[in-house]
Amino acid sequence: MLIIPIKDGENIDRALKRFKRKFDKTGVKRQLQVRKQFTKPSVERRAQIQKAQYIQGLRDAEDV
C-alpha cells in the first residue's frame, strides 16, 4: 500500500501527482496487465527475441 504524506499547505494536485509517480515506479499496473491473460512461453520467448533483434538493430545503426 502506498502512503503519500501531505505537508501542511500542500496542494492536493501536487500530492496526487506524487502518488501517480510513485504508483508508476512500483510497476503495479504493468504487473496487472501481464497477469490479466495467460501467454504461452513460446510466445513470450518470441517477443523477447524480437525485442533483442530490434535493440541490436538500433545499436548497429548507431555504430555506422
C-alpha positions in Angstrom: 0.0 0.0 0.0 1.4 3.4 -1.0 1.5 6.1 1.6 1.9 9.7 0.5 2.3 12.1 3.4 0.7 15.5 2.7 2.5 18.5 4.1 0.7 21.5 5.6 -0.5 23.9 2.9 0.4 21.5 0.1 -1.8 21.5 -2.9 -3.8 18.3 -3.4 -2.8 18.2 -7.1 0.8 18.0 -6.2 0.2 15.2 -3.8 -1.8 13.4 -6.4 1.0 13.8 -8.9 3.4 12.4 -6.4 1.1 9.4 -5.8 0.8 8.7 -9.6 4.6 8.9 -10.0 5.2 6.5 -7.1 2.5 4.2 -8.4 4.1 4.1 -11.9 7.5 3.3 -10.3 6.2 0.3 -8.4 5.0 -1.4 -11.6 1.7 -2.5 -10.2 -0.3 -1.5 -13.3 2.2 -3.4 -15.6 2.0 -6.4 -13.4 -1.8 -6.4 -13.5 -1.8 -6.2 -17.3 0.6 -9.2 -17.5 -1.5 -11.3 -15.1 -4.8 -10.5 -16.8 -4.3 -13.1 -19.5 -2.1 -16.1 -20.0 0.6 -16.1 -22.7 2.3 -19.2 -23.8 6.0 -19.5 -23.0 6.8 -19.8 -26.7 5.1 -16.5 -27.4 6.9 -14.8 -24.6 10.2 -16.1 -25.9 9.5 -15.0 -29.4 8.6 -11.5 -28.1 11.9 -11.4 -26.2 13.9 -12.4 -29.3 12.1 -9.8 -31.5 12.9 -7.1 -28.9 16.5 -8.2 -28.7 16.7 -8.1 -32.5 15.2 -4.6 -32.6 17.6 -3.2 -30.0 20.6 -4.8 -31.7 19.5 -3.2 -35.0 19.4 0.2 -33.3 22.8 -0.3 -31.8 24.2 -1.4 -35.2 22.7 1.6 -36.8 24.2 3.8 -34.1 27.7 2.4 -34.8 27.6 3.1 -38.5 
